[in-house]
Amino acid sequence: MPVPALVPAAAAQAPGDRAPGDWALVLSGARFPGDETPPEALASALAAADAHYGLPPAPGGAAFERLGPEGLECAVHLRFPAGESRGTLVFVHGYQEHGLSAPAMVRAALDSGWTYAGLDLPGHDASPGERGWVDDFSEYGAAVGALLDGGLVPRDRPVLVVGFSTGAAAIAEFLSTLPADAPARTERFLFLSPLVRIVAWWPSRLGLFLAEWAMPRLPGRTVGMTHDKAWKQSAARDPLRVGDPPSAWMHVLVRWEASLDARAPRPEAIRVLWGGSDTVVNAAYGRRSLERLFPASTHEEIRGAYHGLPFEGGAYLEAVLRILREELASGETRPGG
């Protein structure tokens, strides 16, 4: 099992006057084969990242690792609780986001005595690739598989895998392309606002066909994501977030969605949460698709909540965290694999 380059909480110095771009650049180049980033520079970058996202130093320290084949070494942000960890919460972010984009998930894991492992999907944050781009969703699925089966996540303790939007699609891609005779995975799975189709699916595809040549990149979306008014401002100044994504990514999504009909059903009992006022994904279609692909899945709606469940505000976020804590408590009775 790879041993993370642990940065103890006591070594996490205040970020001082470092600009966000400074520590983001350190993370974007760190931990590749042959990397010579000094440990103190990495420690400072991790501390600056936590400060930027309003996170206190993790009680058990922090680490930054990479997993995957050469050229696809995806980044993993690790935060450790005090004492022995009860399990690992793996968080797979949504499109344009990254492994630290949902501080509430990090706090919930650490407060429950769990390790937090936030994956950066290909083309996002510190992972390789053009910003916001992949050639195929199989790259997302491969990144999830590399984290779950690459030795970084302990298998003698519970594992809860949480996927938001495109992150849920990445997990679904990983699970639905396992060998036909593969048994059910032993991790627990929680999907938040999973992406299968966006709203206005057909008009969006037509608009892309007509205007893609004039709009190679789309304006990054923040409208309709959350009731938390401060989030939009924080997203705009987030140095790890993808800005204006490539419009051609929609073609990749279309191909992936079309491929799902040919996938055999899987036995994983996934718990799925939907925002009742989501204007980003087509929840009704997504539910039907996931119920076919994962017949044992259960679906719940948080009335009034928008798409961005991991960074919703007020009572909406508390509803998400209540369910997350339920899953963490349930997971403690079940090993990760």
Secondary structure in CASP SS format (residue, H / E / C, confidence):
PFRMAT SS
TARGET T0000
AUTHOR 0000-0000-0000
METHOD secondary structure of the structure
MODEL  1
M C 1.00
P C 1.00
V C 1.00
P C 1.00
A C 1.00
L C 1.00
V E 1.00
P C 1.00
A H 1.00
A H 1.00
A H 1.00
A C 1.00
Q C 1.00
A C 1.00
P C 1.00
G C 1.00
D C 1.00
R C 1.00
A C 1.00
P H 1.00
G H 1.00
D H 1.00
W H 1.00
A H 1.00
L H 1.00
V H 1.00
L H 1.00
S H 1.00
G H 1.00
A C 1.00
R C 1.00
F C 1.00
P C 1.00
G C 1.00
D C 1.00
E C 1.00
T C 1.00
P C 1.00
P H 1.00
E H 1.00
A H 1.00
L H 1.00
A H 1.00
S H 1.00
A H 1.00
L H 1.00
A H 1.00
A H 1.00
A H 1.00
D H 1.00
A H 1.00
H H 1.00
Y C 1.00
G C 1.00
L C 1.00
P C 1.00
P C 1.00
A C 1.00
P C 1.00
G C 1.00
G C 1.00
A E 1.00
A E 1.00
F E 1.00
E E 1.00
R E 1.00
L E 1.00
G C 1.00
P C 1.00
E C 1.00
G C 1.00
L C 1.00
E C 1.00
C E 1.00
A E 1.00
V E 1.00
H E 1.00
L E 1.00
R E 1.00
F C 1.00
P C 1.00
A C 1.00
G C 1.00
E C 1.00
S C 1.00
R C 1.00
G C 1.00
T E 1.00
L E 1.00
V E 1.00
F E 1.00
V E 1.00
H C 1.00
G C 1.00
Y C 1.00
Q C 1.00
E C 1.00
H C 1.00
G C 1.00
L C 1.00
S C 1.00
A C 1.00
P H 1.00
A H 1.00
M H 1.00
V H 1.00
R H 1.00
A H 1.00
A H 1.00
L H 1.00
D H 1.00
S C 1.00
G C 1.00
W C 1.00
T E 1.00
Y E 1.00
A E 1.00
G E 1.00
L E 1.00
D C 1.00
L C 1.00
P C 1.00
G C 1.00
H C 1.00
D C 1.00
A C 1.00
S C 1.00
P C 1.00
G C 1.00
E C 1.00
R C 1.00
G C 1.00
W C 1.00
V C 1.00
D C 1.00
D C 1.00
F C 1.00
S H 1.00
E H 1.00
Y H 1.00
G H 1.00
A H 1.00
A H 1.00
V H 1.00
G H 1.00
A H 1.00
L H 1.00
L H 1.00
D H 1.00
G C 1.00
G C 1.00
L C 1.00
V C 1.00
P C 1.00
R C 1.00
D C 1.00
R C 1.00
P C 1.00
V E 1.00
L E 1.00
V E 1.00
V E 1.00
G E 1.00
F E 1.00
S C 1.00
T H 1.00
G H 1.00
A H 1.00
A H 1.00
A H 1.00
I H 1.00
A H 1.00
E H 1.00
F H 1.00
L H 1.00
S H 1.00
T C 1.00
L C 1.00
P C 1.00
A C 1.00
D C 1.00
A C 1.00
P C 1.00
A C 1.00
R C 1.00
T C 1.00
E C 1.00
R E 1.00
F E 1.00
L E 1.00
F E 1.00
L E 1.00
S C 1.00
P C 1.00
L C 1.00
V C 1.00
R C 1.00
I E 1.00
V C 1.00
A C 1.00
W H 1.00
W H 1.00
P H 1.00
S H 1.00
R H 1.00
L H 1.00
G H 1.00
L H 1.00
F H 1.00
L H 1.00
A H 1.00
E C 1.00
W C 1.00
A C 1.00
M C 1.00
P C 1.00
R E 1.00
L C 1.00
P C 1.00
G C 1.00
R C 1.00
T C 1.00
V C 1.00
G C 1.00
M C 1.00
T C 1.00
H C 1.00
D C 1.00
K H 1.00
A H 1.00
W H 1.00
K H 1.00
Q H 1.00
S H 1.00
A H 1.00
A H 1.00
R C 1.00
D C 1.00
P C 1.00
L C 1.00
R C 1.00
V C 1.00
G C 1.00
D C 1.00
P C 1.00
P E 1.00
S C 1.00
A C 1.00
W H 1.00
M H 1.00
H H 1.00
V H 1.00
L H 1.00
V H 1.00
R H 1.00
W H 1.00
E H 1.00
A H 1.00
S H 1.00
L H 1.00
D H 1.00
A H 1.00
R C 1.00
A C 1.00
P C 1.00
R C 1.00
P C 1.00
E C 1.00
A C 1.00
I C 1.00
R E 1.00
V E 1.00
L E 1.00
W E 1.00
G E 1.00
G C 1.00
S C 1.00
D C 1.00
T C 1.00
V C 1.00
V E 1.00
N C 1.00
A H 1.00
A H 1.00
Y H 1.00
G H 1.00
R H 1.00
R H 1.00
S H 1.00
L H 1.00
E H 1.00
R H 1.00
L H 1.00
F C 1.00
P C 1.00
A C 1.00
S C 1.00
T E 1.00
H E 1.00
E E 1.00
E E 1.00
I E 1.00
R C 1.00
G C 1.00
A C 1.00
Y C 1.00
H C 1.00
G C 1.00
L H 1.00
P H 1.00
F H 1.00
E C 1.00
G C 1.00
G H 1.00
A H 1.00
Y H 1.00
L H 1.00
E H 1.00
A H 1.00
V H 1.00
L H 1.00
R H 1.00
I H 1.00
L H 1.00
R H 1.00
E H 1.00
E H 1.00
L H 1.00
A H 1.00
S H 1.00
G H 1.00
E C 1.00
T C 1.00
R C 1.00
P C 1.00
G C 1.00
G C 1.00
END
